[in-house]
Amino acid sequence: MLDKKNRINNEERAVLVGVVQKDQTEHEVQDYLSELAFLAETAGAIAVKKFIQKMAHPDSRTFVGKGKLEEIKNYSKAGISIF
């Protein structure tokens, strides 16, 4: 059986992004992202990083704010590692 690091080298990778809205807790969003990571894995991808931001509602253009979008961009440019 391959370990997680070897699997990342051979599989499609996913970066998961969640927004904690005013009527949610961070724990709920973590649960949603965990379920999304499971779904990604069943589709052949492995979730390598999770980003979460607290906002009243998702930005209509970018889903997250400019600062978080820049953080995601920098992470992607630096290369993906295990979270």
mmCIF file of the N, C-alpha and C atoms, coordinates in Angstrom:
data_MODEL
# 
_entry.id   MODEL 
# 
loop_
_atom_site.group_PDB 
_atom_site.id 
_atom_site.type_symbol 
_atom_site.label_atom_id 
_atom_site.label_alt_id 
_atom_site.label_comp_id 
_atom_site.label_asym_id 
_atom_site.label_entity_id 
_atom_site.label_seq_id 
_atom_site.pdbx_PDB_ins_code 
_atom_site.Cartn_x 
_atom_site.Cartn_y 
_atom_site.Cartn_z 
_atom_site.occupancy 
_atom_site.B_iso_or_equiv 
_atom_site.pdbx_formal_charge 
_atom_site.auth_seq_id 
_atom_site.auth_comp_id 
_atom_site.auth_asym_id 
_atom_site.auth_atom_id 
_atom_site.pdbx_PDB_model_num 
ATOM 1   N N  . MET A 1 1  ? 0.840   -1.180 0.000  1.00 0.00 ? 1  MET A N  1 
ATOM 2   C CA . MET A 1 1  ? 0.000   0.000  0.000  1.00 0.00 ? 1  MET A CA 1 
ATOM 3   C C  . MET A 1 1  ? 0.890   1.250  0.000  1.00 0.00 ? 1  MET A C  1 
ATOM 4   N N  . LEU A 1 2  ? 0.542   2.209  -0.823 1.00 0.00 ? 2  LEU A N  1 
ATOM 5   C CA . LEU A 1 2  ? 1.313   3.448  -0.913 1.00 0.00 ? 2  LEU A CA 1 
ATOM 6   C C  . LEU A 1 2  ? 0.987   4.359  0.256  1.00 0.00 ? 2  LEU A C  1 
ATOM 7   N N  . ASP A 1 3  ? 1.989   5.073  0.742  1.00 0.00 ? 3  ASP A N  1 
ATOM 8   C CA . ASP A 1 3  ? 1.712   6.049  1.789  1.00 0.00 ? 3  ASP A CA 1 
ATOM 9   C C  . ASP A 1 3  ? 1.162   7.325  1.155  1.00 0.00 ? 3  ASP A C  1 
ATOM 10  N N  . LYS A 1 4  ? 0.687   8.245  1.996  1.00 0.00 ? 4  LYS A N  1 
ATOM 11  C CA . LYS A 1 4  ? 0.028   9.456  1.508  1.00 0.00 ? 4  LYS A CA 1 
ATOM 12  C C  . LYS A 1 4  ? 0.940   10.313 0.636  1.00 0.00 ? 4  LYS A C  1 
ATOM 13  N N  . LYS A 1 5  ? 2.216   10.427 0.988  1.00 0.00 ? 5  LYS A N  1 
ATOM 14  C CA . LYS A 1 5  ? 3.140   11.258 0.210  1.00 0.00 ? 5  LYS A CA 1 
ATOM 15  C C  . LYS A 1 5  ? 3.320   10.688 -1.195 1.00 0.00 ? 5  LYS A C  1 
ATOM 16  N N  . ASN A 1 6  ? 3.480   9.373  -1.343 1.00 0.00 ? 6  ASN A N  1 
ATOM 17  C CA . ASN A 1 6  ? 3.603   8.763  -2.661 1.00 0.00 ? 6  ASN A CA 1 
ATOM 18  C C  . ASN A 1 6  ? 2.329   8.922  -3.469 1.00 0.00 ? 6  ASN A C  1 
ATOM 19  N N  . ARG A 1 7  ? 1.182   8.848  -2.785 1.00 0.00 ? 7  ARG A N  1 
ATOM 20  C CA . ARG A 1 7  ? -0.094  9.020  -3.484 1.00 0.00 ? 7  ARG A CA 1 
ATOM 21  C C  . ARG A 1 7  ? -0.205  10.422 -4.067 1.00 0.00 ? 7  ARG A C  1 
ATOM 22  N N  . ILE A 1 8  ? 0.275   11.431 -3.336 1.00 0.00 ? 8  ILE A N  1 
ATOM 23  C CA . ILE A 1 8  ? 0.192   12.808 -3.814 1.00 0.00 ? 8  ILE A CA 1 
ATOM 24  C C  . ILE A 1 8  ? 0.987   12.972 -5.103 1.00 0.00 ? 8  ILE A C  1 
ATOM 25  N N  . ASN A 1 9  ? 2.111   12.290 -5.221 1.00 0.00 ? 9  ASN A N  1 
ATOM 26  C CA . ASN A 1 9  ? 2.931   12.395 -6.423 1.00 0.00 ? 9  ASN A CA 1 
ATOM 27  C C  . ASN A 1 9  ? 2.261   11.754 -7.625 1.00 0.00 ? 9  ASN A C  1 
ATOM 28  N N  . ASN A 1 10 ? 1.342   10.827 -7.412 1.00 0.00 ? 10 ASN A N  1 
ATOM 29  C CA . ASN A 1 10 ? 0.729   10.083 -8.499 1.00 0.00 ? 10 ASN A CA 1 
ATOM 30  C C  . ASN A 1 10 ? -0.715  10.450 -8.776 1.00 0.00 ? 10 ASN A C  1 
ATOM 31  N N  . GLU A 1 11 ? -1.319  11.284 -7.984 1.00 0.00 ? 11 GLU A N  1 
ATOM 32  C CA . GLU A 1 11 ? -2.732  11.606 -8.141 1.00 0.00 ? 11 GLU A CA 1 
ATOM 33  C C  . GLU A 1 11 ? -2.953  13.087 -8.403 1.00 0.00 ? 11 GLU A C  1 
ATOM 34  N N  . GLU A 1 12 ? -4.147  13.356 -8.878 1.00 0.00 ? 12 GLU A N  1 
ATOM 35  C CA . GLU A 1 12 ? -4.576  14.736 -9.039 1.00 0.00 ? 12 GLU A CA 1 
ATOM 36  C C  . GLU A 1 12 ? -4.694  15.364 -7.657 1.00 0.00 ? 12 GLU A C  1 
ATOM 37  N N  . ARG A 1 13 ? -4.317  16.629 -7.530 1.00 0.00 ? 13 ARG A N  1 
ATOM 38  C CA . ARG A 1 13 ? -4.336  17.322 -6.245 1.00 0.00 ? 13 ARG A CA 1 
ATOM 39  C C  . ARG A 1 13 ? -5.451  18.358 -6.206 1.00 0.00 ? 13 ARG A C  1 
ATOM 40  N N  . ALA A 1 14 ? -5.970  18.583 -5.000 1.00 0.00 ? 14 ALA A N  1 
ATOM 41  C CA . ALA A 1 14 ? -7.034  19.573 -4.826 1.00 0.00 ? 14 ALA A CA 1 
ATOM 42  C C  . ALA A 1 14 ? -6.712  20.480 -3.650 1.00 0.00 ? 14 ALA A C  1 
ATOM 43  N N  . VAL A 1 15 ? -7.013  21.741 -3.819 1.00 0.00 ? 15 VAL A N  1 
ATOM 44  C CA . VAL A 1 15 ? -6.938  22.724 -2.740 1.00 0.00 ? 15 VAL A CA 1 
ATOM 45  C C  . VAL A 1 15 ? -8.382  23.085 -2.412 1.00 0.00 ? 15 VAL A C  1 
ATOM 46  N N  . LEU A 1 16 ? -8.764  22.932 -1.141 1.00 0.00 ? 16 LEU A N  1 
ATOM 47  C CA . LEU A 1 16 ? -10.138 23.171 -0.727 1.00 0.00 ? 16 LEU A CA 1 
ATOM 48  C C  . LEU A 1 16 ? -10.247 24.543 -0.075 1.00 0.00 ? 16 LEU A C  1 
ATOM 49  N N  . VAL A 1 17 ? -11.332 25.245 -0.388 1.00 0.00 ? 17 VAL A N  1 
ATOM 50  C CA . VAL A 1 17 ? -11.537 26.598 0.128  1.00 0.00 ? 17 VAL A CA 1 
ATOM 51  C C  . VAL A 1 17 ? -12.938 26.679 0.714  1.00 0.00 ? 17 VAL A C  1 
ATOM 52  N N  . GLY A 1 18 ? -13.028 27.173 1.947  1.00 0.00 ? 18 GLY A N  1 
ATOM 53  C CA . GLY A 1 18 ? -14.319 27.326 2.603  1.00 0.00 ? 18 GLY A CA 1 
ATOM 54  C C  . GLY A 1 18 ? -14.474 28.707 3.198  1.00 0.00 ? 18 GLY A C  1 
ATOM 55  N N  . VAL A 1 19 ? -15.714 29.159 3.263  1.00 0.00 ? 19 VAL A N  1 
ATOM 56  C CA . VAL A 1 19 ? -16.035 30.452 3.862  1.00 0.00 ? 19 VAL A CA 1 
ATOM 57  C C  . VAL A 1 19 ? -16.961 30.205 5.046  1.00 0.00 ? 19 VAL A C  1 
ATOM 58  N N  . VAL A 1 20 ? -16.577 30.724 6.211  1.00 0.00 ? 20 VAL A N  1 
ATOM 59  C CA . VAL A 1 20 ? -17.420 30.660 7.397  1.00 0.00 ? 20 VAL A CA 1 
ATOM 60  C C  . VAL A 1 20 ? -18.322 31.891 7.354  1.00 0.00 ? 20 VAL A C  1 
ATOM 61  N N  . GLN A 1 21 ? -19.609 31.669 7.131  1.00 0.00 ? 21 GLN A N  1 
ATOM 62  C CA . GLN A 1 21 ? -20.553 32.779 7.083  1.00 0.00 ? 21 GLN A CA 1 
ATOM 63  C C  . GLN A 1 21 ? -21.099 33.058 8.479  1.00 0.00 ? 21 GLN A C  1 
ATOM 64  N N  . LYS A 1 22 ? -21.788 34.162 8.613  1.00 0.00 ? 22 LYS A N  1 
ATOM 65  C CA . LYS A 1 22 ? -22.237 34.619 9.935  1.00 0.00 ? 22 LYS A CA 1 
ATOM 66  C C  . LYS A 1 22 ? -23.114 33.610 10.666 1.00 0.00 ? 22 LYS A C  1 
ATOM 67  N N  . ASP A 1 23 ? -23.824 32.750 9.953  1.00 0.00 ? 23 ASP A N  1 
ATOM 68  C CA . ASP A 1 23 ? -24.704 31.773 10.594 1.00 0.00 ? 23 ASP A CA 1 
ATOM 69  C C  . ASP A 1 23 ? -24.048 30.395 10.741 1.00 0.00 ? 23 ASP A C  1 
ATOM 70  N N  . GLN A 1 24 ? -22.736 30.304 10.552 1.00 0.00 ? 24 GLN A N  1 
ATOM 71  C CA . GLN A 1 24 ? -22.016 29.045 10.644 1.00 0.00 ? 24 GLN A CA 1 
ATOM 72  C C  . GLN A 1 24 ? -20.887 29.147 11.661 1.00 0.00 ? 24 GLN A C  1 
ATOM 73  N N  . THR A 1 25 ? -20.440 27.980 12.109 1.00 0.00 ? 25 THR A N  1 
ATOM 74  C CA . THR A 1 25 ? -19.247 27.944 12.949 1.00 0.00 ? 25 THR A CA 1 
ATOM 75  C C  . THR A 1 25 ? -18.083 27.433 12.104 1.00 0.00 ? 25 THR A C  1 
ATOM 76  N N  . GLU A 1 26 ? -16.890 27.719 12.564 1.00 0.00 ? 26 GLU A N  1 
ATOM 77  C CA . GLU A 1 26 ? -15.715 27.222 11.850 1.00 0.00 ? 26 GLU A CA 1 
ATOM 78  C C  . GLU A 1 26 ? -15.696 25.696 11.855 1.00 0.00 ? 26 GLU A C  1 
ATOM 79  N N  . HIS A 1 27 ? -16.178 25.098 12.942 1.00 0.00 ? 27 HIS A N  1 
ATOM 80  C CA . HIS A 1 27 ? -16.236 23.637 13.037 1.00 0.00 ? 27 HIS A CA 1 
ATOM 81  C C  . HIS A 1 27 ? -17.136 23.052 11.944 1.00 0.00 ? 27 HIS A C  1 
ATOM 82  N N  . GLU A 1 28 ? -18.269 23.689 11.679 1.00 0.00 ? 28 GLU A N  1 
ATOM 83  C CA . GLU A 1 28 ? -19.169 23.218 10.623 1.00 0.00 ? 28 GLU A CA 1 
ATOM 84  C C  . GLU A 1 28 ? -18.476 23.257 9.264  1.00 0.00 ? 28 GLU A C  1 
ATOM 85  N N  . VAL A 1 29 ? -17.780 24.342 8.995  1.00 0.00 ? 29 VAL A N  1 
ATOM 86  C CA . VAL A 1 29 ? -17.088 24.483 7.715  1.00 0.00 ? 29 VAL A CA 1 
ATOM 87  C C  . VAL A 1 29 ? -15.961 23.454 7.609  1.00 0.00 ? 29 VAL A C  1 
ATOM 88  N N  . GLN A 1 30 ? -15.260 23.188 8.707  1.00 0.00 ? 30 GLN A N  1 
ATOM 89  C CA . GLN A 1 30 ? -14.233 22.141 8.709  1.00 0.00 ? 30 GLN A CA 1 
ATOM 90  C C  . GLN A 1 30 ? -14.860 20.791 8.355  1.00 0.00 ? 30 GLN A C  1 
ATOM 91  N N  . ASP A 1 31 ? -16.040 20.512 8.922  1.00 0.00 ? 31 ASP A N  1 
ATOM 92  C CA . ASP A 1 31 ? -16.744 19.267 8.600  1.00 0.00 ? 31 ASP A CA 1 
ATOM 93  C C  . ASP A 1 31 ? -17.107 19.204 7.116  1.00 0.00 ? 31 ASP A C  1 
ATOM 94  N N  . TYR A 1 32 ? -17.599 20.319 6.562  1.00 0.00 ? 32 TYR A N  1 
ATOM 95  C CA . TYR A 1 32 ? -17.949 20.363 5.148  1.00 0.00 ? 32 TYR A CA 1 
ATOM 96  C C  . TYR A 1 32 ? -16.718 20.114 4.271  1.00 0.00 ? 32 TYR A C  1 
ATOM 97  N N  . LEU A 1 33 ? -15.598 20.718 4.645  1.00 0.00 ? 33 LEU A N  1 
ATOM 98  C CA . LEU A 1 33 ? -14.373 20.528 3.867  1.00 0.00 ? 33 LEU A CA 1 
ATOM 99  C C  . LEU A 1 33 ? -13.839 19.107 3.994  1.00 0.00 ? 33 LEU A C  1 
ATOM 100 N N  . SER A 1 34 ? -14.021 18.491 5.144  1.00 0.00 ? 34 SER A N  1 
ATOM 101 C CA . SER A 1 34 ? -13.620 17.089 5.310  1.00 0.00 ? 34 SER A CA 1 
ATOM 102 C C  . SER A 1 34 ? -14.449 16.188 4.395  1.00 0.00 ? 34 SER A C  1 
ATOM 103 N N  . GLU A 1 35 ? -15.740 16.466 4.313  1.00 0.00 ? 35 GLU A N  1 
ATOM 104 C CA . GLU A 1 35 ? -16.599 15.700 3.405  1.00 0.00 ? 35 GLU A CA 1 
ATOM 105 C C  . GLU A 1 35 ? -16.190 15.947 1.953  1.00 0.00 ? 35 GLU A C  1 
ATOM 106 N N  . LEU A 1 36 ? -15.880 17.187 1.622  1.00 0.00 ? 36 LEU A N  1 
ATOM 107 C CA . LEU A 1 36 ? -15.431 17.515 0.275  1.00 0.00 ? 36 LEU A CA 1 
ATOM 108 C C  . LEU A 1 36 ? -14.114 16.815 -0.049 1.00 0.00 ? 36 LEU A C  1 
ATOM 109 N N  . ALA A 1 37 ? -13.212 16.732 0.921  1.00 0.00 ? 37 ALA A N  1 
ATOM 110 C CA . ALA A 1 37 ? -11.947 16.025 0.722  1.00 0.00 ? 37 ALA A CA 1 
ATOM 111 C C  . ALA A 1 37 ? -12.203 14.549 0.436  1.00 0.00 ? 37 ALA A C  1 
ATOM 112 N N  . PHE A 1 38 ? -13.160 13.958 1.146  1.00 0.00 ? 38 PHE A N  1 
ATOM 113 C CA . PHE A 1 38 ? -13.522 12.562 0.901  1.00 0.00 ? 38 PHE A CA 1 
ATOM 114 C C  . PHE A 1 38 ? -14.081 12.390 -0.503 1.00 0.00 ? 38 PHE A C  1 
ATOM 115 N N  . LEU A 1 39 ? -14.950 13.299 -0.916 1.00 0.00 ? 39 LEU A N  1 
ATOM 116 C CA . LEU A 1 39 ? -15.521 13.224 -2.266 1.00 0.00 ? 39 LEU A CA 1 
ATOM 117 C C  . LEU A 1 39 ? -14.439 13.389 -3.330 1.00 0.00 ? 39 LEU A C  1 
ATOM 118 N N  . ALA A 1 40 ? -13.496 14.294 -3.087 1.00 0.00 ? 40 ALA A N  1 
ATOM 119 C CA . ALA A 1 40 ? -12.393 14.480 -4.034 1.00 0.00 ? 40 ALA A CA 1 
ATOM 120 C C  . ALA A 1 40 ? -11.578 13.196 -4.152 1.00 0.00 ? 40 ALA A C  1 
ATOM 121 N N  . GLU A 1 41 ? -11.336 12.557 -3.014 1.00 0.00 ? 41 GLU A N  1 
ATOM 122 C CA . GLU A 1 41 ? -10.554 11.327 -3.028 1.00 0.00 ? 41 GLU A CA 1 
ATOM 123 C C  . GLU A 1 41 ? -11.281 10.214 -3.779 1.00 0.00 ? 41 GLU A C  1 
ATOM 124 N N  . THR A 1 42 ? -12.592 10.120 -3.621 1.00 0.00 ? 42 THR A N  1 
ATOM 125 C CA . THR A 1 42 ? -13.339 9.092  -4.343 1.00 0.00 ? 42 THR A CA 1 
ATOM 126 C C  . THR A 1 42 ? -13.340 9.367  -5.846 1.00 0.00 ? 42 THR A C  1 
ATOM 127 N N  . ALA A 1 43 ? -13.110 10.630 -6.223 1.00 0.00 ? 43 ALA A N  1 
ATOM 128 C CA . ALA A 1 43 ? -13.040 11.000 -7.639 1.00 0.00 ? 43 ALA A CA 1 
ATOM 129 C C  . ALA A 1 43 ? -11.616 10.902 -8.184 1.00 0.00 ? 43 ALA A C  1 
ATOM 130 N N  . GLY A 1 44 ? -10.657 10.488 -7.332 1.00 0.00 ? 44 GLY A N  1 
ATOM 131 C CA . GLY A 1 44 ? -9.294  10.291 -7.806 1.00 0.00 ? 44 GLY A CA 1 
ATOM 132 C C  . GLY A 1 44 ? -8.320  11.405 -7.473 1.00 0.00 ? 44 GLY A C  1 
ATOM 133 N N  . ALA A 1 45 ? -8.756  12.370 -6.685 1.00 0.00 ? 45 ALA A N  1 
ATOM 134 C CA . ALA A 1 45 ? -7.874  13.472 -6.295 1.00 0.00 ? 45 ALA A CA 1 
ATOM 135 C C  . ALA A 1 45 ? -7.579  13.367 -4.799 1.00 0.00 ? 45 ALA A C  1 
ATOM 136 N N  . ILE A 1 46 ? -6.535  14.046 -4.373 1.00 0.00 ? 46 ILE A N  1 
ATOM 137 C CA . ILE A 1 46 ? -6.228  14.091 -2.948 1.00 0.00 ? 46 ILE A CA 1 
ATOM 138 C C  . ILE A 1 46 ? -6.153  15.556 -2.518 1.00 0.00 ? 46 ILE A C  1 
ATOM 139 N N  . ALA A 1 47 ? -6.874  15.862 -1.446 1.00 0.00 ? 47 ALA A N  1 
ATOM 140 C CA . ALA A 1 47 ? -6.869  17.229 -0.910 1.00 0.00 ? 47 ALA A CA 1 
ATOM 141 C C  . ALA A 1 47 ? -5.558  17.454 -0.168 1.00 0.00 ? 47 ALA A C  1 
ATOM 142 N N  . VAL A 1 48 ? -4.829  18.464 -0.579 1.00 0.00 ? 48 VAL A N  1 
ATOM 143 C CA . VAL A 1 48 ? -3.516  18.716 0.009  1.00 0.00 ? 48 VAL A CA 1 
ATOM 144 C C  . VAL A 1 48 ? -3.479  19.952 0.903  1.00 0.00 ? 48 VAL A C  1 
ATOM 145 N N  . LYS A 1 49 ? -4.502  20.802 0.817  1.00 0.00 ? 49 LYS A N  1 
ATOM 146 C CA . LYS A 1 49 ? -4.505  22.033 1.621  1.00 0.00 ? 49 LYS A CA 1 
ATOM 147 C C  . LYS A 1 49 ? -5.939  22.525 1.756  1.00 0.00 ? 49 LYS A C  1 
ATOM 148 N N  . LYS A 1 50 ? -6.238  23.095 2.925  1.00 0.00 ? 50 LYS A N  1 
ATOM 149 C CA . LYS A 1 50 ? -7.539  23.709 3.173  1.00 0.00 ? 50 LYS A CA 1 
ATOM 150 C C  . LYS A 1 50 ? -7.327  25.172 3.549  1.00 0.00 ? 50 LYS A C  1 
ATOM 151 N N  . PHE A 1 51 ? -8.102  26.031 2.952  1.00 0.00 ? 51 PHE A N  1 
ATOM 152 C CA . PHE A 1 51 ? -8.107  27.451 3.297  1.00 0.00 ? 51 PHE A CA 1 
ATOM 153 C C  . PHE A 1 51 ? -9.508  27.804 3.793  1.00 0.00 ? 51 PHE A C  1 
ATOM 154 N N  . ILE A 1 52 ? -9.569  28.537 4.892  1.00 0.00 ? 52 ILE A N  1 
ATOM 155 C CA . ILE A 1 52 ? -10.855 28.962 5.451  1.00 0.00 ? 52 ILE A CA 1 
ATOM 156 C C  . ILE A 1 52 ? -10.783 30.450 5.738  1.00 0.00 ? 52 ILE A C  1 
ATOM 157 N N  . GLN A 1 53 ? -11.890 31.134 5.416  1.00 0.00 ? 53 GLN A N  1 
ATOM 158 C CA . GLN A 1 53 ? -11.978 32.562 5.697  1.00 0.00 ? 53 GLN A CA 1 
ATOM 159 C C  . GLN A 1 53 ? -13.350 32.869 6.286  1.00 0.00 ? 53 GLN A C  1 
ATOM 160 N N  . LYS A 1 54 ? -13.380 33.761 7.272  1.00 0.00 ? 54 LYS A N  1 
ATOM 161 C CA . LYS A 1 54 ? -14.643 34.206 7.855  1.00 0.00 ? 54 LYS A CA 1 
ATOM 162 C C  . LYS A 1 54 ? -15.108 35.441 7.103  1.00 0.00 ? 54 LYS A C  1 
ATOM 163 N N  . MET A 1 55 ? -16.328 35.360 6.563  1.00 0.00 ? 55 MET A N  1 
ATOM 164 C CA . MET A 1 55 ? -16.927 36.471 5.826  1.00 0.00 ? 55 MET A CA 1 
ATOM 165 C C  . MET A 1 55 ? -18.438 36.425 6.034  1.00 0.00 ? 55 MET A C  1 
ATOM 166 N N  . ALA A 1 56 ? -19.106 37.568 5.919  1.00 0.00 ? 56 ALA A N  1 
ATOM 167 C CA . ALA A 1 56 ? -20.562 37.595 6.035  1.00 0.00 ? 56 ALA A CA 1 
ATOM 168 C C  . ALA A 1 56 ? -21.209 36.773 4.920  1.00 0.00 ? 56 ALA A C  1 
ATOM 169 N N  . HIS A 1 57 ? -20.624 36.859 3.723  1.00 0.00 ? 57 HIS A N  1 
ATOM 170 C CA . HIS A 1 57 ? -21.085 36.069 2.573  1.00 0.00 ? 57 HIS A CA 1 
ATOM 171 C C  . HIS A 1 57 ? -19.942 35.990 1.567  1.00 0.00 ? 57 HIS A C  1 
ATOM 172 N N  . PRO A 1 58 ? -19.909 34.942 0.741  1.00 0.00 ? 58 PRO A N  1 
ATOM 173 C CA . PRO A 1 58 ? -18.822 34.809 -0.240 1.00 0.00 ? 58 PRO A CA 1 
ATOM 174 C C  . PRO A 1 58 ? -18.818 35.971 -1.237 1.00 0.00 ? 58 PRO A C  1 
ATOM 175 N N  . ASP A 1 59 ? -17.627 36.371 -1.652 1.00 0.00 ? 59 ASP A N  1 
ATOM 176 C CA . ASP A 1 59 ? -17.478 37.399 -2.687 1.00 0.00 ? 59 ASP A CA 1 
ATOM 177 C C  . ASP A 1 59 ? -18.057 36.842 -3.983 1.00 0.00 ? 59 ASP A C  1 
ATOM 178 N N  . SER A 1 60 ? -18.854 37.617 -4.680 1.00 0.00 ? 60 SER A N  1 
ATOM 179 C CA . SER A 1 60 ? -19.520 37.123 -5.890 1.00 0.00 ? 60 SER A CA 1 
ATOM 180 C C  . SER A 1 60 ? -18.547 36.834 -7.039 1.00 0.00 ? 60 SER A C  1 
ATOM 181 N N  . ARG A 1 61 ? -17.386 37.458 -7.038 1.00 0.00 ? 61 ARG A N  1 
ATOM 182 C CA . ARG A 1 61 ? -16.413 37.235 -8.112 1.00 0.00 ? 61 ARG A CA 1 
ATOM 183 C C  . ARG A 1 61 ? -15.360 36.202 -7.764 1.00 0.00 ? 61 ARG A C  1 
ATOM 184 N N  . THR A 1 62 ? -14.899 36.213 -6.530 1.00 0.00 ? 62 THR A N  1 
ATOM 185 C CA . THR A 1 62 ? -13.744 35.373 -6.188 1.00 0.00 ? 62 THR A CA 1 
ATOM 186 C C  . THR A 1 62 ? -14.015 34.374 -5.069 1.00 0.00 ? 62 THR A C  1 
ATOM 187 N N  . PHE A 1 63 ? -15.201 34.386 -4.472 1.00 0.00 ? 63 PHE A N  1 
ATOM 188 C CA . PHE A 1 63 ? -15.611 33.542 -3.354 1.00 0.00 ? 63 PHE A CA 1 
ATOM 189 C C  . PHE A 1 63 ? -14.959 33.970 -2.051 1.00 0.00 ? 63 PHE A C  1 
ATOM 190 N N  . VAL A 1 64 ? -13.678 34.294 -2.068 1.00 0.00 ? 64 VAL A N  1 
ATOM 191 C CA . VAL A 1 64 ? -12.955 34.742 -0.876 1.00 0.00 ? 64 VAL A CA 1 
ATOM 192 C C  . VAL A 1 64 ? -12.503 36.180 -1.087 1.00 0.00 ? 64 VAL A C  1 
ATOM 193 N N  . GLY A 1 65 ? -11.975 36.789 -0.042 1.00 0.00 ? 65 GLY A N  1 
ATOM 194 C CA . GLY A 1 65 ? -11.480 38.155 -0.146 1.00 0.00 ? 65 GLY A CA 1 
ATOM 195 C C  . GLY A 1 65 ? -10.150 38.223 -0.887 1.00 0.00 ? 65 GLY A C  1 
ATOM 196 N N  . LYS A 1 66 ? -9.740  39.431 -1.215 1.00 0.00 ? 66 LYS A N  1 
ATOM 197 C CA . LYS A 1 66 ? -8.501  39.633 -1.980 1.00 0.00 ? 66 LYS A CA 1 
ATOM 198 C C  . LYS A 1 66 ? -7.279  39.069 -1.255 1.00 0.00 ? 66 LYS A C  1 
ATOM 199 N N  . GLY A 1 67 ? -7.198  39.272 0.053  1.00 0.00 ? 67 GLY A N  1 
ATOM 200 C CA . GLY A 1 67 ? -6.054  38.782 0.820  1.00 0.00 ? 67 GLY A CA 1 
ATOM 201 C C  . GLY A 1 67 ? -5.964  37.269 0.820  1.00 0.00 ? 67 GLY A C  1 
ATOM 202 N N  . LYS A 1 68 ? -7.098  36.600 1.026  1.00 0.00 ? 68 LYS A N  1 
ATOM 203 C CA . LYS A 1 68 ? -7.116  35.136 1.035  1.00 0.00 ? 68 LYS A CA 1 
ATOM 204 C C  . LYS A 1 68 ? -6.828  34.607 -0.368 1.00 0.00 ? 68 LYS A C  1 
ATOM 205 N N  . LEU A 1 69 ? -7.352  35.277 -1.385 1.00 0.00 ? 69 LEU A N  1 
ATOM 206 C CA . LEU A 1 69 ? -7.079  34.871 -2.754 1.00 0.00 ? 69 LEU A CA 1 
ATOM 207 C C  . LEU A 1 69 ? -5.584  34.949 -3.051 1.00 0.00 ? 69 LEU A C  1 
ATOM 208 N N  . GLU A 1 70 ? -4.931  35.995 -2.551 1.00 0.00 ? 70 GLU A N  1 
ATOM 209 C CA . GLU A 1 70 ? -3.488  36.145 -2.728 1.00 0.00 ? 70 GLU A CA 1 
ATOM 210 C C  . GLU A 1 70 ? -2.742  35.022 -1.996 1.00 0.00 ? 70 GLU A C  1 
ATOM 211 N N  . GLU A 1 71 ? -3.209  34.667 -0.810 1.00 0.00 ? 71 GLU A N  1 
ATOM 212 C CA . GLU A 1 71 ? -2.601  33.573 -0.041 1.00 0.00 ? 71 GLU A CA 1 
ATOM 213 C C  . GLU A 1 71 ? -2.707  32.245 -0.808 1.00 0.00 ? 71 GLU A C  1 
ATOM 214 N N  . ILE A 1 72 ? -3.868  31.987 -1.377 1.00 0.00 ? 72 ILE A N  1 
ATOM 215 C CA . ILE A 1 72 ? -4.075  30.763 -2.164 1.00 0.00 ? 72 ILE A CA 1 
ATOM 216 C C  . ILE A 1 72 ? -3.169  30.779 -3.399 1.00 0.00 ? 72 ILE A C  1 
ATOM 217 N N  . LYS A 1 73 ? -3.093  31.916 -4.049 1.00 0.00 ? 73 LYS A N  1 
ATOM 218 C CA . LYS A 1 73 ? -2.234  32.072 -5.233 1.00 0.00 ? 73 LYS A CA 1 
ATOM 219 C C  . LYS A 1 73 ? -0.774  31.807 -4.885 1.00 0.00 ? 73 LYS A C  1 
ATOM 220 N N  . ASN A 1 74 ? -0.297  32.387 -3.793 1.00 0.00 ? 74 ASN A N  1 
ATOM 221 C CA . ASN A 1 74 ? 1.096   32.187 -3.368 1.00 0.00 ? 74 ASN A CA 1 
ATOM 222 C C  . ASN A 1 74 ? 1.364   30.728 -3.020 1.00 0.00 ? 74 ASN A C  1 
ATOM 223 N N  . TYR A 1 75 ? 0.414   30.095 -2.370 1.00 0.00 ? 75 TYR A N  1 
ATOM 224 C CA . TYR A 1 75 ? 0.564   28.683 -2.035 1.00 0.00 ? 75 TYR A CA 1 
ATOM 225 C C  . TYR A 1 75 ? 0.689   27.846 -3.305 1.00 0.00 ? 75 TYR A C  1 
ATOM 226 N N  . SER A 1 76 ? -0.159  28.135 -4.265 1.00 0.00 ? 76 SER A N  1 
ATOM 227 C CA . SER A 1 76 ? -0.142  27.377 -5.522 1.00 0.00 ? 76 SER A CA 1 
ATOM 228 C C  . SER A 1 76 ? 1.163   27.581 -6.280 1.00 0.00 ? 76 SER A C  1 
ATOM 229 N N  . LYS A 1 77 ? 1.679   28.799 -6.287 1.00 0.00 ? 77 LYS A N  1 
ATOM 230 C CA . LYS A 1 77 ? 2.941   29.080 -6.974 1.00 0.00 ? 77 LYS A CA 1 
ATOM 231 C C  . LYS A 1 77 ? 4.129   28.405 -6.290 1.00 0.00 ? 77 LYS A C  1 
ATOM 232 N N  . ALA A 1 78 ? 4.064   28.296 -4.953 1.00 0.00 ? 78 ALA A N  1 
ATOM 233 C CA . ALA A 1 78 ? 5.178   27.709 -4.196 1.00 0.00 ? 78 ALA A CA 1 
ATOM 234 C C  . ALA A 1 78 ? 5.240   26.199 -4.336 1.00 0.00 ? 78 ALA A C  1 
ATOM 235 N N  . GLY A 1 79 ? 4.180   25.606 -4.804 1.00 0.00 ? 79 GLY A N  1 
ATOM 236 C CA . GLY A 1 79 ? 4.133   24.145 -4.910 1.00 0.00 ? 79 GLY A CA 1 
ATOM 237 C C  . GLY A 1 79 ? 3.281   23.589 -3.801 1.00 0.00 ? 79 GLY A C  1 
ATOM 238 N N  . ILE A 1 80 ? 2.647   22.499 -4.080 1.00 0.00 ? 80 ILE A N  1 
ATOM 239 C CA . ILE A 1 80 ? 1.692   21.922 -3.147 1.00 0.00 ? 80 ILE A CA 1 
ATOM 240 C C  . ILE A 1 80 ? 2.408   20.945 -2.211 1.00 0.00 ? 80 ILE A C  1 
ATOM 241 N N  . SER A 1 81 ? 2.110   21.053 -0.933 1.00 0.00 ? 81 SER A N  1 
ATOM 242 C CA . SER A 1 81 ? 2.642   20.113 0.052  1.00 0.00 ? 81 SER A CA 1 
ATOM 243 C C  . SER A 1 81 ? 1.492   19.573 0.897  1.00 0.00 ? 81 SER A C  1 
ATOM 244 N N  . ILE A 1 82 ? 1.776   18.613 1.719  1.00 0.00 ? 82 ILE A N  1 
ATOM 245 C CA . ILE A 1 82 ? 0.759   18.024 2.579  1.00 0.00 ? 82 ILE A CA 1 
ATOM 246 C C  . ILE A 1 82 ? 0.387   19.024 3.662  1.00 0.00 ? 82 ILE A C  1 
ATOM 247 N N  . PHE A 1 83 ? -0.910  19.129 3.987  1.00 0.00 ? 83 PHE A N  1 
ATOM 248 C CA . PHE A 1 83 ? -1.359  20.058 5.036  1.00 0.00 ? 83 PHE A CA 1 
ATOM 249 C C  . PHE A 1 83 ? -1.231  19.471 6.402  1.00 0.00 ? 83 PHE A C  1 
# 
